[in-house]
Amino acid sequence: MPVTVGEALRSAGLDAREARVLLAAAAQQPEARIAAHPEQRLEAAVQARFEGWAARRRQGEPVAYLTGWREFFGLALAVTPAVLIPRHESELLVERALAVLPAQAACRVLDLGSGSGALALAIKHLRPAAQLIGVDASRDALEVARGNAARLGLDVDWRAGRWFEAVPGERFDLIVSNPPYVAQGDPHLAQGDLRFEPREALVGGADGLDAIRRIAHGVHEHLAPGGWVFLEHGIDQAEAVRACLVAAGLAQVETWRDLAQHPRVTGGCVDQTGRAR
């Protein structure tokens, strides 16, 4: 028997906000309409879809994988289990990029470990004159990124490869990356959404810093004079990441905090001659 929106939400056994998001996606209606019309009766197919999603969510499956999308920096991005779910704290990487990229000037930007393409697409959207190159070792992830770029009408050069292998001999005005930085054995890997996300995009070796070290080691060969690099990392890794960038000869090495006041992004630049310090 068809139930109302209100009845479906109350019986879902979920956080109220998550239940509304799932029901809005199942019904292909704005969330505001779902909230405003609890008396609306659901079609049988919508009810079945919502109840199936609610059951999977109660087992821990991420909302973004159920609905197939996640908002990031104002862009609606498709996501699948082949990619990490874009998170709001990663928007700090985009903010740092915008702070150093001229609004209209042509420049080259490299996104290492693109996943869904969130960083590259947000930067391209807000700096349309920039040339964006997105690199990922996962071809499945690159298919998701290409689909997002096509749907949003944003031109990004997507390349398959591990870190700098896909850009031999090329230099960039900016490099950004949200690399794997969770340590092996971290208990958070067995909790929440992380249980369902691709392990290779999460785990960065015994201490979580393997990918960060690799990027830092190669950054001078790929940054143009005056170029910047910004890396996302764990909240307890800022000091270690700063040490990696200082050891790589970068100047103005600094850490920035996210909206929760956690140290989240560390970056630095090469001098105008492009020489190591």
KOLDREN-975391 format. One record per atom (N, C-alpha, C): residue in three letters; z, y, x. Coordinates in steps of 0.1 Angstrom, whole numbers, padded with zeros to 4 digits, always signed. Layout:
REM KOLDREN-975391
ALAZYX;...
***
This chain:
REM KOLDREN-975391
MET+0000-0012+0009;MET+0000+0000+0000;MET+0000+0012+0009;PRO-0009+0022+0006;PRO-0009+0034+0014;PRO+0004+0042+0014;VAL+0008+0047+0026;VAL+0020+0055+0027;VAL+0017+0069+0030;THR+0026+0078+0029;THR+0024+0092+0032;THR+0026+0094+0046;VAL+0022+0106+0051;VAL+0024+0110+0065;VAL+0039+0110+0068;GLY+0047+0115+0059;GLY+0061+0116+0062;GLY+0067+0102+0063;GLU+0063+0093+0054;GLU+0068+0079+0055;GLU+0064+0072+0068;ALA+0052+0074+0072;ALA+0047+0068+0084;ALA+0055+0073+0096;LEU+0057+0086+0097;LEU+0064+0092+0108;LEU+0079+0087+0109;ARG+0085+0086+0097;ARG+0099+0082+0097;ARG+0101+0067+0101;SER+0091+0059+0098;SER+0092+0045+0100;SER+0087+0040+0114;ALA+0082+0050+0122;ALA+0075+0046+0134;ALA+0084+0042+0145;GLY+0097+0046+0144;GLY+0107+0042+0154;GLY+0104+0049+0168;LEU+0099+0061+0167;LEU+0095+0068+0179;LEU+0101+0082+0179;ASP+0101+0089+0191;ASP+0104+0103+0191;ASP+0095+0110+0182;ALA+0101+0120+0175;ALA+0093+0127+0164;ALA+0080+0133+0169;ARG+0081+0140+0181;ARG+0069+0146+0186;ARG+0059+0136+0190;GLU+0063+0125+0196;GLU+0053+0115+0200;GLU+0046+0109+0188;ALA+0054+0107+0177;ALA+0049+0101+0165;ALA+0039+0110+0159;ARG+0041+0123+0159;ARG+0031+0133+0153;ARG+0018+0132+0161;VAL+0020+0132+0175;VAL+0008+0132+0183;VAL-0001+0120+0181;LEU+0006+0108+0180;LEU-0001+0096+0177;LEU-0008+0096+0163;LEU+0000+0100+0153;LEU-0006+0100+0140;LEU-0018+0110+0139;ALA-0016+0122+0145;ALA-0027+0131+0145;ALA-0040+0126+0151;ALA-0038+0118+0162;ALA-0050+0112+0169;ALA-0055+0101+0161;ALA-0047+0093+0154;ALA-0051+0082+0146;ALA-0059+0087+0134;ALA-0055+0098+0128;ALA-0061+0104+0117;ALA-0072+0114+0120;GLN-0074+0117+0133;GLN-0084+0127+0138;GLN-0082+0140+0131;GLN-0069+0144+0130;GLN-0066+0157+0124;GLN-0057+0165+0134;PRO-0057+0178+0133;PRO-0048+0186+0141;PRO-0033+0182+0139;GLU-0026+0183+0149;GLU-0011+0180+0148;GLU-0005+0189+0138;ALA-0009+0202+0137;ALA-0003+0211+0128;ALA-0005+0207+0114;ARG-0017+0201+0111;ARG-0019+0196+0097;ARG-0010+0185+0093;ILE-0008+0176+0103;ILE+0001+0165+0101;ILE+0015+0170+0098;ALA+0020+0180+0105;ALA+0033+0185+0103;ALA+0034+0192+0090;ALA+0023+0199+0086;ALA+0024+0207+0074;ALA+0022+0200+0061;HIS+0017+0187+0062;HIS+0014+0180+0049;HIS+0020+0166+0050;PRO+0034+0165+0049;PRO+0040+0152+0050;PRO+0037+0144+0037;GLU+0033+0150+0026;GLU+0030+0143+0014;GLU+0016+0136+0014;GLN+0008+0140+0024;GLN-0006+0134+0024;GLN-0006+0119+0026;ARG-0014+0112+0018;ARG-0014+0098+0019;ARG-0025+0094+0029;LEU-0021+0083+0037;LEU-0030+0079+0048;LEU-0040+0068+0043;GLU-0052+0069+0048;GLU-0062+0058+0046;GLU-0057+0046+0053;ALA-0061+0034+0047;ALA-0056+0022+0052;ALA-0059+0020+0067;ALA-0071+0024+0071;ALA-0075+0022+0085;ALA-0067+0031+0094;VAL-0064+0043+0090;VAL-0056+0052+0098;VAL-0042+0047+0099;GLN-0036+0042+0088;GLN-0023+0037+0088;GLN-0022+0025+0098;ALA-0032+0016+0097;ALA-0032+0004+0106;ALA-0033+0008+0121;ARG-0042+0018+0124;ARG-0043+0023+0137;ARG-0030+0029+0142;PHE-0024+0037+0134;PHE-0011+0043+0138;PHE+0000+0033+0140;GLU+0001+0024+0131;GLU+0012+0014+0133;GLU+0010+0005+0145;GLY-0003+0002+0148;GLY-0006-0005+0161;GLY-0002+0003+0173;TRP-0006+0015+0173;TRP-0002+0024+0184;TRP+0013+0026+0186;ALA+0019+0027+0174;ALA+0034+0029+0175;ALA+0041+0017+0180;ALA+0036+0005+0177;ALA+0042-0007+0182;ALA+0040-0008+0197;ARG+0028-0004+0202;ARG+0025-0004+0216;ARG+0034+0006+0224;ARG+0035+0018+0217;ARG+0044+0028+0224;ARG+0058+0024+0224;ARG+0063+0017+0214;ARG+0077+0012+0215;ARG+0079+0002+0227;GLN+0068-0004+0231;GLN+0068-0013+0243;GLN+0067-0006+0256;GLY+0065+0008+0255;GLY+0064+0016+0266;GLY+0051+0021+0271;GLU+0040+0017+0264;GLU+0027+0021+0268;GLU+0025+0036+0266;PRO+0020+0043+0276;PRO+0019+0058+0276;PRO+0011+0063+0264;VAL+0016+0074+0258;VAL+0009+0080+0247;VAL-0006+0084+0251;ALA-0007+0089+0263;ALA-0021+0093+0268;ALA-0031+0082+0268;TYR-0026+0070+0272;TYR-0035+0058+0272;TYR-0038+0054+0258;LEU-0029+0055+0249;LEU-0031+0051+0235;LEU-0042+0061+0228;THR-0040+0074+0230;THR-0049+0083+0224;THR-0062+0085+0232;GLY-0061+0082+0245;GLY-0073+0084+0253;GLY-0075+0098+0259;TRP-0065+0107+0258;TRP-0067+0120+0263;TRP-0054+0126+0267;ARG-0054+0137+0275;ARG-0043+0145+0279;ARG-0047+0159+0282;GLU-0040+0169+0278;GLU-0043+0183+0281;GLU-0038+0186+0295;PHE-0046+0194+0303;PHE-0042+0198+0316;PHE-0048+0212+0318;PHE-0040+0221+0321;PHE-0044+0235+0323;PHE-0055+0240+0313;GLY-0052+0237+0300;GLY-0060+0241+0289;GLY-0073+0233+0287;LEU-0075+0222+0295;LEU-0086+0214+0293;LEU-0082+0200+0287;ALA-0090+0195+0277;ALA-0087+0182+0271;ALA-0095+0172+0280;LEU-0087+0163+0286;LEU-0093+0153+0296;LEU-0091+0139+0290;ALA-0102+0132+0291;ALA-0101+0117+0288;ALA-0094+0110+0299;VAL-0085+0101+0295;VAL-0078+0093+0305;VAL-0078+0078+0301;THR-0078+0069+0311;THR-0078+0055+0309;THR-0068+0049+0318;PRO-0064+0037+0317;PRO-0055+0030+0327;PRO-0061+0030+0341;ALA-0073+0034+0343;ALA-0079+0035+0357;ALA-0074+0047+0364;VAL-0068+0057+0357;VAL-0064+0069+0364;VAL-0050+0073+0361;LEU-0044+0081+0370;LEU-0030+0086+0367;LEU-0032+0096+0355;ILE-0021+0096+0347;ILE-0020+0106+0336;ILE-0017+0120+0342;PRO-0026+0130+0340;PRO-0023+0143+0345;PRO-0010+0149+0339;ARG-0002+0155+0348;ARG+0011+0160+0344;ARG+0012+0175+0347;HIS+0020+0181+0339;HIS+0021+0196+0339;HIS+0026+0201+0353;GLU+0034+0193+0360;GLU+0039+0198+0373;GLU+0027+0199+0383;SER+0017+0191+0381;SER+0005+0192+0390;SER-0003+0205+0388;GLU+0000+0212+0377;GLU-0007+0225+0374;GLU-0004+0235+0385;LEU+0008+0233+0392;LEU+0011+0241+0403;LEU+0001+0241+0414;LEU-0006+0229+0416;LEU-0017+0229+0426;LEU-0028+0238+0422;VAL-0031+0238+0409;VAL-0042+0247+0405;VAL-0038+0262+0407;GLU-0026+0265+0403;GLU-0021+0279+0405;GLU-0022+0283+0420;ARG-0018+0274+0429;ARG-0019+0278+0443;ARG-0034+0280+0447;ALA-0042+0271+0442;ALA-0057+0272+0445;ALA-0062+0286+0440;LEU-0059+0290+0428;LEU-0063+0302+0423;LEU-0058+0314+0431;ALA-0046+0313+0437;ALA-0041+0324+0444;ALA-0048+0326+0457;VAL-0055+0316+0462;VAL-0062+0319+0475;VAL-0077+0319+0474;LEU-0083+0315+0462;LEU-0097+0315+0460;LEU-0102+0328+0454;PRO-0111+0335+0460;PRO-0117+0347+0454;PRO-0122+0344+0440;ALA-0121+0354+0431;ALA-0125+0352+0417;ALA-0140+0349+0416;GLN-0148+0356+0424;GLN-0163+0355+0422;GLN-0170+0350+0434;ALA-0164+0350+0446;ALA-0171+0346+0458;ALA-0174+0331+0459;ALA-0185+0327+0465;ALA-0188+0313+0467;ALA-0178+0307+0477;CYS-0173+0295+0475;CYS-0165+0289+0484;CYS-0166+0274+0481;ARG-0161+0266+0491;ARG-0161+0251+0490;ARG-0147+0246+0489;VAL-0145+0237+0478;VAL-0132+0232+0475;VAL-0133+0217+0475;LEU-0124+0210+0481;LEU-0123+0195+0482;LEU-0111+0190+0475;ASP-0113+0181+0465;ASP-0102+0175+0458;ASP-0101+0160+0462;LEU-0091+0157+0470;LEU-0089+0143+0475;LEU-0081+0135+0465;GLY-0086+0123+0461;GLY-0079+0115+0452;GLY-0080+0120+0438;SER-0093+0123+0433;SER-0095+0130+0421;SER-0090+0124+0408;GLY-0090+0111+0407;GLY-0085+0105+0394;GLY-0093+0109+0383;SER-0087+0114+0373;SER-0094+0119+0360;SER-0102+0131+0363;GLY-0101+0137+0375;GLY-0108+0150+0378;GLY-0100+0162+0374;ALA-0088+0161+0370;ALA-0080+0172+0365;ALA-0080+0184+0374;LEU-0077+0182+0387;LEU-0076+0194+0396;LEU-0089+0200+0398;ALA-0099+0192+0401;ALA-0113+0198+0404;ALA-0118+0205+0392;LEU-0117+0199+0380;LEU-0122+0205+0368;LEU-0115+0218+0364;ALA-0102+0218+0366;ALA-0094+0231+0362;ALA-0098+0242+0372;ILE-0100+0239+0385;ILE-0104+0249+0394;ILE-0118+0254+0392;LYS-0127+0244+0389;LYS-0141+0248+0386;LYS-0142+0257+0374;HIS-0134+0253+0364;HIS-0134+0261+0351;HIS-0130+0275+0353;LEU-0120+0278+0362;LEU-0115+0291+0364;LEU-0121+0298+0376;ARG-0128+0291+0385;ARG-0135+0297+0396;ARG-0150+0291+0396;PRO-0158+0295+0386;PRO-0171+0289+0385;PRO-0180+0291+0397;ALA-0178+0301+0405;ALA-0187+0303+0417;ALA-0184+0293+0428;ALA-0172+0286+0427;ALA-0168+0276+0438;ALA-0177+0264+0437;GLN-0179+0258+0448;GLN-0185+0244+0449;GLN-0174+0234+0450;LEU-0173+0225+0440;LEU-0162+0215+0440;LEU-0168+0202+0444;ILE-0160+0195+0453;ILE-0163+0181+0456;ILE-0151+0173+0453;GLY-0152+0163+0445;GLY-0141+0154+0442;GLY-0143+0140+0447;VAL-0133+0135+0454;VAL-0134+0122+0461;VAL-0123+0112+0456;ASP-0127+0100+0453;ASP-0117+0090+0449;ASP-0123+0076+0454;ALA-0113+0068+0458;ALA-0117+0054+0463;ALA-0120+0045+0451;SER-0116+0048+0439;SER-0118+0040+0427;SER-0131+0045+0420;ARG-0140+0036+0419;ARG-0152+0039+0412;ARG-0150+0040+0397;ASP-0140+0032+0392;ASP-0136+0034+0378;ASP-0130+0047+0375;ALA-0122+0052+0384;ALA-0117+0066+0382;ALA-0128+0076+0383;LEU-0137+0074+0392;LEU-0148+0084+0392;LEU-0157+0084+0380;GLU-0158+0073+0373;GLU-0165+0073+0360;GLU-0158+0081+0350;VAL-0144+0080+0350;VAL-0137+0089+0341;VAL-0139+0103+0344;ALA-0138+0107+0357;ALA-0140+0121+0361;ALA-0154+0126+0357;ARG-0164+0118+0360;ARG-0178+0122+0356;ARG-0179+0124+0341;GLY-0173+0116+0334;GLY-0174+0117+0319;GLY-0167+0130+0315;ASN-0155+0133+0321;ASN-0148+0146+0317;ASN-0157+0158+0321;ALA-0163+0157+0333;ALA-0171+0169+0338;ALA-0183+0171+0328;ALA-0189+0160+0324;ALA-0201+0161+0316;ALA-0197+0167+0302;ARG-0186+0162+0297;ARG-0182+0167+0283;ARG-0178+0182+0284;LEU-0172+0186+0295;LEU-0167+0200+0296;LEU-0178+0209+0302;GLY-0190+0203+0306;GLY-0200+0211+0311;GLY-0197+0218+0324;LEU-0190+0211+0333;LEU-0185+0216+0346;LEU-0192+0208+0357;ASP-0198+0215+0367;ASP-0205+0208+0377;ASP-0196+0206+0389;VAL-0193+0193+0392;VAL-0186+0188+0403;VAL-0193+0177+0410;ASP-0193+0177+0423;ASP-0200+0167+0431;ASP-0189+0156+0433;TRP-0191+0145+0426;TRP-0181+0134+0427;TRP-0186+0124+0438;ARG-0177+0119+0446;ARG-0181+0110+0457;ARG-0171+0099+0458;ALA-0175+0087+0461;ALA-0167+0075+0463;ALA-0163+0074+0478;GLY-0150+0072+0480;GLY-0146+0070+0494;GLY-0131+0072+0495;ARG-0125+0069+0507;ARG-0111+0071+0509;ARG-0109+0083+0517;TRP-0102+0093+0511;TRP-0099+0106+0518;TRP-0111+0112+0524;PHE-0111+0115+0537;PHE-0122+0122+0543;PHE-0135+0114+0546;GLU-0134+0101+0543;GLU-0146+0093+0546;GLU-0159+0097+0538;ALA-0156+0103+0527;ALA-0168+0107+0519;ALA-0174+0121+0522;VAL-0167+0128+0532;VAL-0172+0141+0535;VAL-0173+0143+0551;PRO-0180+0134+0557;PRO-0180+0134+0572;PRO-0187+0147+0577;GLY-0180+0154+0586;GLY-0186+0166+0592;GLY-0186+0178+0583;GLU-0181+0178+0571;GLU-0181+0189+0562;GLU-0168+0197+0563;ARG-0169+0210+0560;ARG-0157+0218+0560;ARG-0156+0226+0547;PHE-0143+0229+0544;PHE-0140+0235+0531;PHE-0131+0247+0533;ASP-0131+0256+0523;ASP-0122+0267+0523;ASP-0109+0263+0517;LEU-0108+0253+0509;LEU-0096+0248+0503;LEU-0097+0233+0501;ILE-0086+0226+0504;ILE-0084+0212+0501;ILE-0071+0211+0493;VAL-0073+0204+0482;VAL-0061+0201+0473;VAL-0060+0186+0471;SER-0048+0181+0469;SER-0047+0167+0467;SER-0033+0164+0460;ASN-0034+0155+0451;ASN-0022+0148+0445;ASN-0022+0134+0449;PRO-0019+0131+0461;PRO-0020+0117+0467;PRO-0009+0108+0462;PRO-0011+0095+0465;PRO+0001+0086+0462;PRO+0012+0090+0471;TYR+0024+0092+0465;TYR+0036+0096+0473;TYR+0049+0089+0469;VAL+0048+0079+0460;VAL+0060+0071+0457;VAL+0062+0061+0467;ALA+0074+0059+0472;ALA+0077+0049+0482;ALA+0077+0035+0476;GLN+0073+0025+0483;GLN+0074+0011+0479;GLN+0088+0008+0475;GLY+0090+0001+0464;GLY+0103-0003+0460;GLY+0111+0008+0453;ASP+0105+0019+0451;ASP+0112+0030+0443;ASP+0115+0024+0429;PRO+0127+0025+0424;PRO+0130+0020+0411;PRO+0123+0027+0399;HIS+0118+0039+0402;HIS+0110+0045+0391;HIS+0097+0038+0388;LEU+0092+0030+0397;LEU+0080+0023+0394;LEU+0081+0013+0383;ALA+0093+0009+0380;ALA+0096-0001+0369;ALA+0101+0006+0357;GLN+0099+0019+0356;GLN+0104+0027+0345;GLN+0093+0035+0338;GLY+0094+0038+0325;GLY+0085+0047+0318;GLY+0070+0045+0320;ASP+0063+0056+0320;ASP+0048+0055+0321;ASP+0043+0049+0334;LEU+0051+0050+0345;LEU+0047+0045+0358;LEU+0044+0030+0358;ARG+0050+0023+0349;ARG+0048+0008+0348;ARG+0033+0005+0344;PHE+0026+0014+0338;PHE+0013+0012+0333;PHE+0002+0019+0341;GLU+0006+0028+0350;GLU-0004+0035+0358;GLU-0009+0028+0370;PRO-0020+0031+0375;PRO-0026+0023+0387;PRO-0017+0024+0399;ARG-0012+0013+0404;ARG-0003+0013+0415;ARG-0009+0020+0428;GLU-0022+0018+0430;GLU-0028+0023+0442;GLU-0028+0038+0442;ALA-0027+0044+0430;ALA-0027+0059+0429;ALA-0012+0064+0429;LEU-0003+0055+0430;LEU+0011+0060+0430;LEU+0018+0057+0443;VAL+0016+0046+0449;VAL+0024+0041+0460;VAL+0018+0046+0474;GLY+0026+0053+0482;GLY+0021+0058+0495;GLY+0028+0051+0506;GLY+0030+0038+0506;GLY+0036+0031+0518;GLY+0051+0031+0517;ALA+0057+0026+0528;ALA+0072+0024+0528;ALA+0080+0036+0524;ASP+0076+0048+0529;ASP+0083+0060+0526;ASP+0076+0070+0517;GLY+0064+0065+0512;GLY+0056+0073+0503;GLY+0047+0084+0510;LEU+0047+0084+0523;LEU+0040+0095+0530;LEU+0028+0091+0537;ASP+0023+0078+0536;ASP+0012+0074+0543;ASP-0001+0082+0541;ALA-0004+0085+0528;ALA-0016+0092+0525;ALA-0014+0107+0529;ILE-0003+0112+0528;ILE+0000+0126+0532;ILE-0002+0128+0547;ARG+0003+0118+0555;ARG+0000+0118+0569;ARG-0014+0117+0573;ARG-0022+0109+0565;ARG-0036+0107+0568;ARG-0043+0120+0565;ILE-0040+0126+0554;ILE-0047+0139+0551;ILE-0043+0150+0561;ALA-0031+0151+0565;ALA-0026+0161+0575;ALA-0034+0158+0588;HIS-0035+0146+0592;HIS-0041+0143+0605;HIS-0056+0147+0605;GLY-0063+0147+0594;GLY-0077+0150+0594;GLY-0081+0164+0589;VAL-0070+0172+0585;VAL-0073+0184+0578;VAL-0080+0194+0587;HIS-0077+0195+0600;HIS-0083+0205+0609;HIS-0098+0203+0611;GLU-0102+0190+0610;GLU-0116+0187+0611;GLU-0124+0192+0599;HIS-0117+0195+0588;HIS-0124+0197+0575;HIS-0121+0210+0568;LEU-0112+0218+0575;LEU-0109+0232+0569;LEU-0118+0242+0577;ALA-0124+0251+0570;ALA-0131+0262+0576;ALA-0120+0272+0581;PRO-0124+0281+0590;PRO-0115+0292+0595;PRO-0108+0299+0583;GLY-0095+0300+0583;GLY-0088+0307+0572;GLY-0086+0298+0560;GLY-0090+0285+0561;GLY-0089+0276+0549;GLY-0075+0271+0547;TRP-0072+0268+0535;TRP-0059+0263+0530;TRP-0059+0248+0526;VAL-0048+0242+0527;VAL-0046+0229+0521;VAL-0033+0229+0513;PHE-0033+0223+0501;PHE-0021+0222+0492;PHE-0020+0208+0488;LEU-0008+0202+0490;LEU-0005+0188+0487;LEU+0007+0187+0477;GLU+0005+0179+0467;GLU+0017+0176+0458;GLU+0025+0165+0465;HIS+0038+0165+0462;HIS+0047+0154+0468;HIS+0059+0153+0459;GLY+0067+0143+0463;GLY+0080+0141+0456;GLY+0090+0151+0459;ILE+0100+0153+0450;ILE+0109+0164+0451;ILE+0118+0162+0463;ASP+0119+0151+0470;ASP+0127+0149+0481;ASP+0119+0148+0494;GLN+0106+0151+0494;GLN+0097+0150+0505;GLN+0093+0163+0511;ALA+0097+0174+0506;ALA+0092+0187+0511;ALA+0094+0189+0526;GLU+0105+0186+0531;GLU+0108+0188+0545;GLU+0098+0180+0554;ALA+0097+0167+0550;ALA+0088+0158+0557;ALA+0074+0162+0557;VAL+0069+0167+0545;VAL+0055+0172+0544;VAL+0053+0184+0552;ARG+0062+0194+0552;ARG+0061+0205+0560;ARG+0060+0201+0575;ALA+0068+0192+0579;ALA+0067+0187+0593;ALA+0053+0182+0596;CYS+0047+0174+0587;CYS+0034+0169+0589;CYS+0024+0180+0591;LEU+0025+0190+0583;LEU+0015+0201+0584;LEU+0017+0210+0596;VAL+0029+0212+0600;VAL+0032+0219+0612;VAL+0027+0211+0624;ALA+0029+0198+0624;ALA+0025+0190+0635;ALA+0009+0190+0636;ALA+0003+0192+0624;ALA-0012+0192+0624;ALA-0017+0206+0629;GLY-0008+0216+0632;GLY-0012+0228+0637;GLY-0015+0239+0627;LEU-0010+0237+0614;LEU-0013+0246+0604;LEU-0003+0258+0604;ALA-0007+0269+0600;ALA+0001+0281+0599;ALA+0006+0284+0585;GLN+0015+0293+0584;GLN+0020+0297+0571;GLN+0024+0285+0562;VAL+0030+0275+0568;VAL+0034+0263+0560;VAL+0046+0267+0551;GLU+0045+0263+0538;GLU+0054+0267+0528;GLU+0055+0257+0517;THR+0066+0257+0510;THR+0067+0248+0498;THR+0070+0257+0486;TRP+0063+0253+0475;TRP+0065+0260+0462;TRP+0071+0251+0452;ARG+0079+0257+0443;ARG+0086+0249+0433;ARG+0079+0249+0419;ASP+0080+0238+0412;ASP+0074+0237+0399;ASP+0083+0244+0388;LEU+0079+0243+0376;LEU+0087+0251+0365;LEU+0101+0245+0364;ALA+0103+0233+0368;ALA+0117+0227+0367;ALA+0124+0231+0380;GLN+0119+0239+0388;GLN+0125+0243+0401;GLN+0126+0232+0411;HIS+0118+0222+0410;HIS+0117+0211+0420;HIS+0107+0215+0431;PRO+0110+0213+0444;PRO+0100+0215+0454;PRO+0088+0205+0452;ARG+0076+0210+0449;ARG+0066+0201+0444;ARG+0053+0202+0452;VAL+0050+0213+0457;VAL+0037+0215+0465;VAL+0040+0222+0478;THR+0034+0216+0489;THR+0035+0222+0502;THR+0021+0225+0507;GLY+0019+0236+0514;GLY+0006+0239+0519;GLY+0007+0247+0532;GLY-0005+0249+0538;GLY-0006+0257+0550;GLY-0021+0260+0552;CYS-0023+0268+0563;CYS-0037+0273+0565;CYS-0040+0272+0580;VAL-0053+0272+0583;VAL-0057+0274+0597;VAL-0060+0289+0600;ASP-0059+0293+0612;ASP-0062+0307+0615;ASP-0077+0310+0614;GLN-0080+0323+0614;GLN-0094+0327+0612;GLN-0104+0322+0622;THR-0099+0317+0634;THR-0108+0311+0644;THR-0110+0296+0641;GLY-0101+0290+0632;GLY-0102+0276+0630;GLY-0095+0268+0640;ARG-0088+0274+0649;ARG-0082+0267+0660;ARG-0068+0262+0656;ALA-0064+0251+0662;ALA-0050+0246+0660;ALA-0041+0255+0667;ARG-0029+0257+0662;ARG-0019+0265+0668;ARG-0013+0258+0680;
***
